[in-house]
Amino acid sequence: MVQLAKREDQIMQIVWRTGNVFIRDIIAELPEPKPHYNSVATIVKILVKKGFLDSEKLGNTHQYTAAVLFEDYRADHLGEMNIKKKFFGGSFSSMVAHFAKAESLSKEEIKELVSVINKNKES
């Protein structure tokens, strides 16, 4: 799977979060300064060509939906980067400890993380 450019990723994050969108919906979600409609339309067309978006013509406009699931994109790119191996010597516990400290996890978040780990051990 290809890596997305910064603006492409920004647009895909909006589509993954909101579902079916029109170009005006994407523009509304982008930070200031808002890009021109034609600029966003061009990037959306590129994402359709790359296979990340599906397009459906509705009247004189198009509605776009994600053709690639966020989970698939994330898994593919996290695997490519192999963060655990590259930065933590292959140690999952070191990686989790780093992010737990860096993020100052709440007690609820720690409980949730422990629960996920325990479920994974059982399966």
C-alpha positions in Angstrom: 0.0 0.0 0.0 1.4 3.4 -0.9 2.2 6.0 1.7 0.0 9.1 1.6 1.4 12.6 1.3 0.6 15.0 4.2 -2.5 16.6 2.7 -3.7 13.2 1.3 -3.5 11.8 4.8 -5.3 14.8 6.2 -8.2 14.3 3.8 -8.3 10.5 4.4 -8.5 11.1 8.2 -11.5 13.2 7.6 -13.2 10.6 5.3 -12.4 7.8 7.8 -13.8 9.8 10.7 -17.0 11.1 8.9 -17.9 8.5 6.3 -19.5 9.7 3.1 -18.4 13.2 2.2 -18.5 15.8 -0.4 -15.6 18.1 -1.2 -17.3 21.0 0.7 -17.5 18.7 3.8 -13.7 18.0 3.6 -12.9 21.7 3.3 -15.1 22.5 6.3 -13.0 20.0 8.4 -9.6 21.2 7.3 -7.8 23.7 9.5 -7.3 27.4 8.6 -6.3 28.7 6.2 -8.8 26.7 4.1 -7.5 25.5 0.8 -9.2 26.4 -2.4 -12.0 24.0 -3.6 -10.0 23.1 -6.7 -7.0 22.2 -4.7 -9.0 19.8 -2.5 -10.8 18.4 -5.6 -7.5 17.6 -7.2 -6.2 15.8 -4.2 -9.4 13.8 -3.9 -9.1 12.8 -7.6 -5.6 11.6 -6.9 -6.9 9.6 -3.9 -9.6 8.0 -6.2 -6.9 7.1 -8.7 -4.7 5.6 -6.0 -7.7 3.5 -4.9 -8.1 5.1 -1.5 -11.5 6.7 -2.3 -14.6 5.5 -4.1 -16.7 8.1 -5.9 -20.4 8.1 -6.6 -22.0 10.7 -8.8 -25.0 12.3 -7.2 -26.6 14.9 -9.5 -23.9 17.3 -10.6 -21.5 16.5 -7.8 -19.7 13.5 -6.3 -19.8 11.8 -3.0 -16.7 10.1 -1.7 -16.2 7.1 0.6 -13.1 5.3 1.9 -12.1 2.4 -0.3 -9.4 1.4 2.1 -10.2 0.8 5.8 -8.3 2.9 8.3 -7.3 -0.3 10.2 -5.8 -1.8 7.1 -3.8 1.4 6.3 -2.6 1.7 9.8 -1.6 -2.0 10.1 0.3 -1.9 6.7 2.3 1.2 7.6 3.0 0.3 11.2 4.3 -3.0 9.9 6.5 -1.2 7.3 8.0 1.2 9.9 8.3 -1.6 12.5 8.5 0.9 15.3 8.9 -1.8 17.9 12.0 -3.2 16.2 13.5 0.1 15.1 13.1 2.1 18.3 12.6 -0.4 21.1 14.9 -3.3 20.2 11.9 -5.5 19.4 10.6 -5.2 23.0 6.8 -4.7 23.1 6.9 -4.0 26.9 9.6 -1.3 26.4 7.5 0.3 23.6 4.3 0.3 25.7 6.2 1.6 28.8 7.5 4.5 26.7 4.1 5.5 25.4 2.5 5.0 28.8 5.0 7.4 30.4 5.0 9.9 27.5 1.2 10.0 27.5 0.7 10.1 31.3 -2.1 7.5 31.1 -5.0 7.7 33.4 -5.9 4.8 35.7 -8.8 4.0 33.4 -6.5 3.9 30.4 -4.1 1.6 32.2 -6.9 -0.7 33.2 -8.1 -0.8 29.6 -4.5 -1.6 28.3 -4.1 -4.4 30.9 -7.4 -5.8 29.9 -6.4 -5.8 26.2 -3.1 -7.5 27.1 -4.9 -10.1 29.2 -7.4 -10.9 26.5 -4.6 -11.3 24.0 -2.8 -13.8 26.3 -6.0 -15.9 26.6 -6.5 -16.2 22.8 
